[in-house]
Amino acid sequence: MSQSTIATADGLRAAIDFKSEYVLHVHEDGVWTRPKNAEHRILHGIDVWHAIQRSRHYAADVHVFEHGVLILASSTGALRFIPTETYNEFFCSGEDCDNYSADGEGWEGLCGNCADRAYIVECAEEEDSDLNTTPLPDSGAARSG
């Protein structure tokens, strides 16, 4: 992500698309993760707005990044709100993986780690299918005799 700006109330209103959905990440133990409860993984823009409005009581700052990514940070924690279009474009499409996929290491929407695992599975399946094929008879043995 590029440089952020700390948003003002007017800037936030312009930055949040109330009609869009946002993927929520929680910063825990130095790692961004999605909430365990699937109900809280996606929020509507209006819910993002309400969360940010309530955060002012806790002296939290809101940072606005390119592509509409917002980070709500306080001394006790941080939340990252990512528009779903941005999430689909820049984050891994692997199940339960939230790694950044736009680093050029993955393929087909997967991050480097998930792409490596998918490649290993694909190779194993190909090897398995090769073992299950019936070998062709030796054409030289049939002619001699």
Secondary structure as UniProt FT lines:
FT   STRAND          5..6
FT   HELIX           9..15
FT   TURN            18..19
FT   STRAND          21..28
FT   TURN            29..30
FT   STRAND          31..33
FT   HELIX           38..40
FT   STRAND          42..44
FT   HELIX           45..55
FT   HELIX           56..58
FT   STRAND          61..64
FT   HELIX           66..68
FT   STRAND          70..73
FT   STRAND          78..83
FT   HELIX           84..90
FT   TURN            95..96
FT   TURN            102..103
FT   TURN            108..109
FT   HELIX           112..131
FT   HELIX           139..143
//
